[in-house]
Amino acid sequence: MLILATSKIQSNYQTTIPKEIRKNYDIDNDTVVEWAINENGNPEINFRKKRNFKDLVGAFKSDEKTNAVELKRSLYE
């Protein structure tokens, strides 16, 4: 494993993502950090961009009648 950078955990359990990592993975304020434990018990971190309702419009098709207000509300539950 190649270690590009390190960061320290602060007293409130926050940390800063090192510049090298942010640049390499195009991390900005719209990035969500996903934490997981793999089958070997090791932590894994993934980055993805936040999605908002406008990003999802037209992404799914269904013959079933839907209620847009209820669909939007379910995104925030």
N, C-alpha and C positions, 0 to 999 in steps of 0.2 A: 504494500500500500504506500502510495506517495502522499506525504503530508505537505500541503501547500502553505498552510498557515495555522496558527493557533489563536484561541481567544480565551479569556478568563470569564468564569461565571461570577457575576456580582452578588452582593449579599441578598438581593431580592430575586435571585435566580434568573436574571436577564444576562444576555451576552450580545456582543456585536459580531455580526458576520464579517469576517475579514474582507478587505478590499479585493484581494485576489479572487476570492470565491464569488463575491458579488459580480465582479467583472466577467468571470468565466461563465457564470450561469445566468447573466443578464437579470440580476436581482434588483428590484426597485420597490417602491412603496406599494405596488400592486401585486406583490409576490406573497404567496401563502407558503409557510413552511410546514410540511407534513412529517410527522415523526412516527416511526414504526419499529417494532422489534422483529427481526427476521427469524427463520426457523432454527438458526444456530444460537439465538439469544442475543445477537448483536444489534445495536441500534442502527437504523437507516434513516437518512434524511432526504426528502424529496422537495423540490421547489416547483410550484405551479402558479400561474397568474390567476388573480381573482376573477371571477365571472360575475357579471351582474345580469339583471333580467333582460336587458337589451341584447346581451350576447346569446341568450337562449332562444330569442324569438325566431321562429321558423326552423329551429334545429330538430324538432320532433313533429311527426305527422301521425294523426290518428283519425279513424272514422267515427270515433266516439265523440259525442257532444261534450264540450268542456266549458267551464266558467273561468274566464281570464282572471277575475278578481280572486277566486278561490285558489287558482294555481299560483298566483303571486303571493298570497298569504302563506301558502304551504312552503314557499322558499325560505320564509323567515321563522318557521317553527323549529 
